[in-house]
Every structure is written in structure tokens, then in C-alpha cells.
Amino acid sequence: MQKKQSILRGLISANFFRHSAGMAVFMLFTLSLMSFKHDSKVTTKQNTSTKDSTGKNLEGVINLLSDVSALPGETIPGKDIFALNPNAVSFVQDFTKREGKEYNDMKSWAKPYFDLYDKILSENGLPVELKYLSVIESNLQSNNVTGGAAVGPWQLMPYEGKRFGLKMRSSYDERTSYTKSTEVAAKLLKELYAQFGDWLLVVGAYNCGIGGMKRAIAKAGTSDFWKLQYYLPEQTRNHVKKFIAAHYIFEGCGGWTTVTAAEAIACRAKLAAYNAAKDSFIANNTGTTEISGKYNSSIIMSSVAIGADLFNLLNPAMDKSLMDGKSYTLRLPLNKMPLFISNREQILEQSVQLLLSSSLSKTSFSLSN
């Protein structure tokens, strides 16, 4: 009997805890809900331009920036700015057919390694896309050893490890360390770029050495990779094309490291023209209004019928700013702004309900586990 009473008291206590916790959460969000408010004063800055304000033209100018490859601080439409060189098209297509599935799987399991690479490459002022060089060197395998004595995820040679102070012993070789090998690879890549000033030549020289690349340039009488490639070993010219192909598989487009130095000049000119057109169009075809409270970007997008790419371009980091309790200058196409203003209370209410539902769901899951 006492055992049954003990079990009953336990069940009551557990249920009371769950009920109390649920009530506490409900009260917390009720109080929070009372503090969620929209601005009573809405200032809409609109340019009375006669240009089309439907937003469709803007989306054409922006060209759906979901496919982007950028240097730090730059936002660019990769597919429009970086065209795949005709000399690489067939190779990239064939390579993608062979390696596409494996590389797409790698996007998931290799994220911790890519995060480490991004950090080290960025700290060294290098484009993070150079991490794909490690992919084609070793498939990110730390224990990879080639017949040429290259070891590790970046396939460092013994003399390179020795030059940068890596310990290479029979019991342990620091070239197999993701951190230490990436730090050395970053130094090597910086040296190569200082020598050649062209990322395709850097990738090639990483494979055949500075001497091999210099000889090819001298024989060809040009530093254009696409013109000098046949003065390089077949392995090296294919290595460069593999890197380009890997970049396209992982990024969906090209970037600064997949074009020659001359092509990069043309890309920057296109980028400048693109940014000028984008800025001009945004200035003349969108309006702004100050908002505060727990508005949710997905609710706004659904309510005013605007695509995520366009909305996020016009309103970067909106959700984070509002969740931090800051006000935000919301920007929308001119024809969308009246719709938002007339429905802002309902949009705010739906946003809060979404936040409340999500938080209660997480709390319920936590209590059940």
C-alpha cells in the first residue's frame, strides 16, 4: 500500500511540475505578448518615380542572389558575373557527372572541416573558396599519402612541412593535422599569389611547383592559364580544372578563384555596373518604414507576396535586429508598402503567434524528454 501511495505521489508531482512549467511558459509569453507592439508612427519614404514599381524588374536586376560567390564584404550574383571559360566547360561537365554525388554528400559531413578551413583562410586574407583545393587534393582525408610522399588533407611534401616547422615522425606526422596543415597551406597559397597574382596559376603551381609554372609561362609567352596550359604537365592542367569543377559543384557558380587575373578585371567591371544598376533601381522603386516588435520575415513575405531572395536583399538581418529589441527600417517595393501598412497589426499578431507556437513546441519537447 505504501509503495502504491509513493508511486501515486510521484506521478502527481511529475504532472504538477509539467503543468506548472507549462503555465509558467504561458504566463511568460502572455507578458511578452503585451510588450509586442508596432510603431504608432509610421514614416514611409517613397520616391514618386514613374518607373515600374511591381518589384518584378527589381528581381530581374537582382537575379535571385541565392547563387552567390563572394569575397569578404561583397555580395555578388555569381552566375551573371563569373562565366565558365569555354575551355573548361566539357571538363567540368564530365567531372560533375563523376564526382557530383560524392561532393554533394560531402557538403553535409565535411561542414566541420570547411568551417575550420574558412576560419584559417580568412585569418590569412585568402578567399575561403580555396578550401576546395583540399577536396581535390585528398577528399579531405587526413591519412592520405601519395607516391610522391605528399601527406595529409593538403598533400604537403616533406620539405614544405620541414620549412614551416611541422613535426614529421614515424609515430606522428603533423601534416595529417587539419589545423596545422591548413595553416601551412595558407602560407604557401599566400606566397604563390604574391608570386603570380592569379588564382588559377596559384592552383597550378601548388601542384607542379613555382619552377614548373614559371617555365610554362616562359615557353608560352603569356601568363593566361588557358593559353599556357599545354606547356604544363597534364596532371597540373587537369588539377586546375578539377578545382574549378569542385567550386561549381559546391557553390553552384564560379568565383574570384575560378577566373584568370585578366578575367577578374572584367568581372569587377561587371560587378560595378551591376551594383550601380541595383542601387539606382532600389532607390527609385522601393520605400521604407520604421518598425519594431516581433515581426517575422516569413510572415511579412507571405502577407505582401514577395520572394525571399528579394526580401532578404532589401532587409538583411531583419529578424535578428528585431529579436534583439531594436527598431528596423523595413524596405519594400513601392506597390507592396501600402499592403504592409494596412495589415501591419495582423502581420504582427501572426508573427507573435508563430513565435509563441515555436517556443511552446520546444518547451513541450524538452519536458517530454
C-alpha positions as CSV (number, residue, x, y, z in Angstrom):
1,M,0.0,0.0,0.0
2,Q,2.8,2.4,0.9
3,K,4.5,1.6,-2.3
4,K,1.4,2.4,-4.3
5,Q,1.0,5.7,-2.4
6,S,4.6,6.6,-3.2
7,I,4.2,5.9,-6.9
8,L,0.9,8.0,-6.9
9,R,2.7,10.9,-5.2
10,G,5.5,10.6,-7.8
11,L,3.0,10.8,-10.6
12,I,1.2,13.8,-9.1
13,S,4.5,15.6,-8.6
14,A,5.6,14.9,-12.2
15,N,2.2,16.1,-13.5
16,F,2.3,19.1,-11.3
17,F,5.8,20.0,-12.5
18,R,4.7,19.7,-16.1
19,H,1.6,21.7,-15.5
20,S,3.5,24.4,-13.6
21,A,6.2,24.6,-16.2
22,G,3.6,24.9,-18.9
23,M,1.7,27.6,-17.0
24,A,5.0,29.5,-16.4
25,V,5.8,29.4,-20.1
26,F,2.3,30.6,-20.9
27,M,2.5,33.5,-18.5
28,L,5.9,34.4,-19.7
29,F,4.7,34.6,-23.3
30,T,1.5,36.4,-22.3
31,L,3.5,39.1,-20.7
32,S,5.8,39.2,-23.7
33,L,2.9,39.4,-26.0
34,M,1.7,42.5,-24.1
35,S,5.0,44.1,-24.9
36,F,4.9,43.3,-28.6
37,K,3.8,46.4,-30.3
38,H,4.1,48.1,-33.6
39,D,5.1,51.7,-34.0
40,S,2.2,54.1,-33.7
41,K,4.0,56.5,-36.1
42,V,4.8,55.1,-39.5
43,T,7.0,57.1,-41.8
44,T,7.1,55.8,-45.3
45,K,9.8,57.2,-47.5
46,Q,8.7,56.7,-51.1
47,N,10.1,58.1,-54.3
48,T,7.4,59.0,-56.8
49,S,9.3,57.6,-59.7
50,T,7.3,56.7,-62.8
51,K,9.4,53.5,-63.2
52,D,7.7,50.2,-62.8
53,S,7.2,49.5,-59.0
54,T,5.9,46.0,-59.2
55,G,9.2,44.5,-57.9
56,K,9.5,42.2,-60.9
57,N,12.1,44.4,-62.6
58,L,14.0,44.6,-59.3
59,E,14.0,40.8,-59.1
60,G,15.4,40.8,-62.7
61,V,18.2,43.2,-61.7
62,I,19.0,41.2,-58.6
63,N,18.7,38.0,-60.5
64,L,17.9,35.8,-57.4
65,L,21.0,36.1,-55.3
66,S,20.8,32.6,-53.9
67,D,23.7,31.6,-56.1
68,V,26.5,33.7,-54.7
69,S,30.2,33.5,-54.5
70,A,31.9,36.4,-52.8
71,L,35.0,37.8,-51.3
72,P,34.5,39.1,-47.7
73,G,32.2,42.1,-47.7
74,E,31.0,41.6,-51.2
75,T,27.6,40.3,-52.3
76,I,27.5,39.4,-56.0
77,P,25.4,37.4,-58.4
78,G,27.9,34.7,-59.2
79,K,26.2,33.2,-62.3
80,D,26.0,36.6,-64.0
81,I,29.4,37.9,-63.1
82,F,31.6,34.8,-63.4
83,A,31.2,32.9,-66.7
84,L,32.8,29.5,-67.0
85,N,35.6,29.7,-69.5
86,P,34.7,27.7,-72.7
87,N,38.0,25.8,-72.4
88,A,36.7,24.3,-69.1
89,V,33.1,23.5,-70.0
90,S,33.3,19.9,-71.2
91,F,35.8,19.0,-68.4
92,V,33.6,20.5,-65.7
93,Q,30.5,18.7,-67.1
94,D,32.3,15.3,-67.1
95,F,33.8,15.8,-63.7
96,T,30.5,16.8,-62.2
97,K,28.9,13.6,-63.6
98,R,31.7,11.5,-62.0
99,E,32.1,13.3,-58.7
100,G,28.9,15.3,-58.2
101,K,27.1,12.8,-55.8
102,E,30.2,12.3,-53.6
103,Y,30.8,16.0,-53.4
104,N,27.2,16.8,-52.7
105,D,27.3,14.3,-49.8
106,M,30.5,16.0,-48.6
107,K,28.6,19.2,-48.1
108,S,27.0,17.6,-45.1
109,W,29.7,15.5,-43.4
110,A,32.5,17.9,-44.2
111,K,31.0,21.0,-42.6
112,P,33.2,21.0,-39.5
113,Y,36.3,20.8,-41.7
114,F,35.1,23.5,-44.0
115,D,34.3,25.7,-41.0
116,L,37.9,25.2,-39.8
117,Y,39.3,26.0,-43.3
118,D,37.1,29.1,-43.6
119,K,38.5,30.4,-40.3
120,I,42.1,29.9,-41.1
121,L,41.9,31.0,-44.7
122,S,40.0,34.2,-43.7
123,E,42.6,35.0,-41.0
124,N,45.2,34.8,-43.7
125,G,43.3,37.2,-46.0
126,L,42.6,34.4,-48.5
127,P,39.3,33.6,-50.3
128,V,37.6,30.8,-48.4
129,E,36.8,29.0,-51.7
130,L,40.4,27.8,-51.7
131,K,39.2,25.1,-49.4
132,Y,38.1,23.2,-52.4
133,L,41.8,22.7,-53.2
134,S,42.0,20.3,-50.2
135,V,38.9,18.5,-51.6
136,I,40.6,17.7,-54.9
137,E,44.0,17.0,-53.2
138,S,42.8,14.4,-50.7
139,N,39.0,14.3,-50.5
140,L,39.6,15.8,-47.0
141,Q,41.3,12.6,-45.8
142,S,44.0,13.3,-43.2
143,N,45.8,10.0,-43.7
144,N,46.0,10.3,-47.5
145,V,49.6,9.5,-48.7
146,T,50.7,9.6,-52.4
147,G,53.6,8.0,-54.1
148,G,55.3,11.4,-54.2
149,A,55.5,11.4,-50.4
150,A,52.8,14.1,-50.1
151,V,50.8,13.6,-46.9
152,G,47.6,14.9,-45.3
153,P,44.4,16.8,-46.3
154,W,46.5,19.4,-48.2
155,Q,49.0,16.9,-49.5
156,L,52.1,18.7,-48.1
157,M,55.5,17.5,-49.2
158,P,58.3,16.7,-46.6
159,Y,60.3,19.8,-47.5
160,E,57.2,22.0,-47.1
161,G,56.5,20.5,-43.7
162,K,60.1,21.0,-42.6
163,R,60.2,24.6,-43.9
164,F,57.2,25.6,-41.8
165,G,58.3,23.6,-38.7
166,L,55.9,20.7,-38.7
167,K,56.9,17.6,-36.8
168,M,57.2,14.6,-39.0
169,R,58.0,11.4,-37.1
170,S,57.2,7.8,-37.7
171,S,54.8,7.9,-34.7
172,Y,53.0,11.1,-35.8
173,D,53.2,13.4,-38.7
174,E,51.7,16.9,-38.2
175,R,50.9,17.1,-41.9
176,T,47.9,15.0,-41.1
177,S,46.6,17.6,-38.6
178,Y,43.7,19.5,-40.2
179,T,44.6,22.7,-38.3
180,K,48.4,22.7,-38.7
181,S,48.3,21.5,-42.4
182,T,45.8,24.2,-43.2
183,E,47.9,26.9,-41.6
184,V,50.9,25.8,-43.7
185,A,48.8,25.5,-46.9
186,A,47.5,29.1,-46.3
187,K,51.1,30.4,-46.1
188,L,52.0,28.5,-49.2
189,L,49.0,29.9,-51.1
190,K,49.8,33.5,-50.0
191,E,53.4,33.0,-51.3
192,L,52.2,31.7,-54.6
193,Y,49.7,34.5,-55.0
194,A,52.4,37.1,-54.3
195,Q,54.4,35.4,-57.0
196,F,51.8,35.1,-59.7
197,G,48.8,37.3,-58.8
198,D,46.4,34.9,-60.5
199,W,44.4,32.2,-58.6
200,L,44.4,29.7,-61.5
201,L,48.2,29.9,-61.7
202,V,48.3,29.5,-57.9
203,V,46.3,26.3,-58.0
204,G,48.5,25.0,-60.8
205,A,51.8,26.0,-59.1
206,Y,50.5,24.3,-55.9
207,N,50.6,21.1,-58.0
208,C,53.7,21.5,-60.2
209,G,55.7,24.0,-58.1
210,I,56.8,27.6,-58.8
211,G,59.6,26.5,-61.1
212,G,57.2,24.4,-63.3
213,M,54.8,27.3,-63.6
214,K,57.5,29.8,-64.4
215,R,58.8,27.6,-67.2
216,A,55.4,27.2,-68.7
217,I,54.8,30.9,-68.7
218,A,58.2,31.5,-70.3
219,K,57.6,28.9,-73.0
220,A,54.0,30.1,-73.8
221,G,55.0,33.8,-73.6
222,T,51.8,34.5,-71.6
223,S,50.5,34.2,-68.1
224,D,47.0,33.4,-69.2
225,F,46.3,29.9,-67.9
226,W,44.1,28.9,-70.8
227,K,46.9,29.7,-73.3
228,L,49.8,28.2,-71.4
229,Q,48.0,25.1,-70.0
230,Y,49.5,22.8,-72.7
231,Y,53.0,23.7,-71.5
232,L,52.1,22.3,-68.1
233,P,52.0,18.6,-67.2
234,E,48.6,17.0,-67.9
235,Q,48.2,16.3,-64.2
236,T,48.6,20.0,-63.5
237,R,46.3,21.4,-66.1
238,N,43.6,18.9,-65.1
239,H,44.2,19.8,-61.4
240,V,43.2,23.4,-62.1
241,K,40.1,22.3,-64.0
242,K,39.2,19.9,-61.1
243,F,39.4,22.8,-58.8
244,I,37.1,24.9,-61.0
245,A,34.7,22.0,-61.2
246,A,34.7,21.4,-57.5
247,H,33.9,25.1,-56.9
248,Y,30.9,24.9,-59.3
249,I,29.6,21.8,-57.5
250,F,29.9,23.3,-54.0
251,E,29.0,26.9,-54.8
252,G,26.7,26.5,-57.8
253,C,28.7,29.1,-59.8
254,G,32.2,30.4,-60.3
255,G,34.0,33.0,-58.3
256,W,37.2,35.0,-57.9
257,T,39.3,31.9,-57.7
258,T,38.0,30.3,-60.9
259,V,39.0,33.1,-63.3
260,T,42.3,34.4,-64.6
261,A,43.7,37.8,-63.5
262,A,42.6,39.3,-66.8
263,E,39.1,37.8,-66.4
264,A,38.9,39.1,-62.9
265,I,39.3,42.7,-64.2
266,A,36.3,42.2,-66.5
267,C,34.3,40.6,-63.6
268,R,34.9,43.7,-61.4
269,A,33.7,46.0,-64.2
270,K,30.6,43.9,-64.5
271,L,30.1,43.9,-60.7
272,A,30.5,47.7,-60.6
273,A,27.8,48.1,-63.3
274,Y,25.6,45.6,-61.6
275,N,25.8,47.4,-58.2
276,A,25.2,50.8,-59.8
277,A,22.0,49.5,-61.5
278,K,20.9,47.7,-58.4
279,D,21.4,50.7,-56.1
280,S,19.6,53.0,-58.6
281,F,16.7,50.7,-59.0
282,I,16.3,50.2,-55.3
283,A,16.4,54.0,-54.6
284,N,13.7,54.7,-57.1
285,N,11.4,51.8,-56.7
286,T,11.3,51.0,-53.0
287,G,10.1,52.7,-49.9
288,T,10.9,52.3,-46.2
289,T,9.1,52.4,-42.9
290,E,10.3,52.1,-39.3
291,I,9.1,49.0,-37.4
292,S,9.6,47.5,-34.0
293,G,8.3,44.4,-32.2
294,K,8.5,40.8,-33.0
295,Y,7.7,40.9,-36.7
296,N,8.8,37.8,-38.6
297,S,10.2,38.0,-42.1
298,S,8.4,34.9,-43.4
299,I,5.1,36.3,-42.3
300,I,5.8,39.6,-44.0
301,M,6.9,37.9,-47.2
302,S,3.7,35.7,-47.2
303,S,1.4,38.7,-46.4
304,V,2.7,41.0,-49.1
305,A,3.6,38.3,-51.6
306,I,7.3,39.0,-52.1
307,G,10.1,36.4,-52.8
308,A,12.7,35.5,-50.1
309,D,15.7,36.5,-52.3
310,L,14.3,39.9,-52.9
311,F,13.1,40.5,-49.4
312,N,16.4,39.4,-47.8
313,L,18.4,41.6,-50.2
314,L,16.3,44.6,-49.2
315,N,16.2,43.7,-45.5
316,P,19.4,42.0,-44.4
317,A,19.4,40.6,-40.8
318,M,15.9,42.0,-40.1
319,D,14.8,39.1,-37.8
320,K,17.9,39.3,-35.7
321,S,17.7,43.1,-35.2
322,L,14.0,42.8,-34.1
323,M,14.6,39.9,-31.8
324,D,17.4,41.9,-30.1
325,G,14.8,44.6,-29.3
326,K,16.0,47.1,-31.9
327,S,13.8,49.0,-34.3
328,Y,14.3,48.3,-38.0
329,T,13.9,50.2,-41.3
330,L,11.8,47.9,-43.4
331,R,12.3,48.3,-47.2
332,L,9.7,47.0,-49.7
333,P,8.8,47.7,-53.3
334,L,6.5,50.7,-53.7
335,N,3.5,48.6,-54.6
336,K,3.9,46.4,-51.6
337,M,4.3,49.1,-48.9
338,P,0.6,50.1,-48.7
339,L,-0.4,46.4,-48.3
340,F,2.1,46.1,-45.4
341,I,0.9,49.3,-43.7
342,S,-2.8,48.5,-43.9
343,N,-2.2,45.0,-42.5
344,R,0.7,45.6,-40.1
345,E,-1.4,44.7,-37.0
346,Q,-2.5,41.4,-38.4
347,I,1.1,40.7,-39.6
348,L,2.5,41.4,-36.1
349,E,-0.2,39.3,-34.5
350,Q,0.6,36.3,-36.8
351,S,4.4,36.8,-36.2
352,V,3.9,36.7,-32.4
353,Q,1.7,33.6,-32.7
354,L,4.4,31.9,-34.8
355,L,7.0,32.8,-32.2
356,L,4.7,31.6,-29.3
357,S,3.9,28.3,-31.1
358,S,7.5,27.6,-31.8
359,S,8.7,28.3,-28.3
360,L,5.9,26.3,-26.7
361,S,6.7,23.4,-29.0
362,K,10.3,23.5,-27.9
363,T,9.3,23.6,-24.3
364,S,6.9,20.7,-24.7
365,F,9.6,18.6,-26.3
366,S,12.0,19.5,-23.5
367,L,9.6,18.5,-20.8
368,S,8.7,15.2,-22.6
369,N,12.4,14.3,-22.7
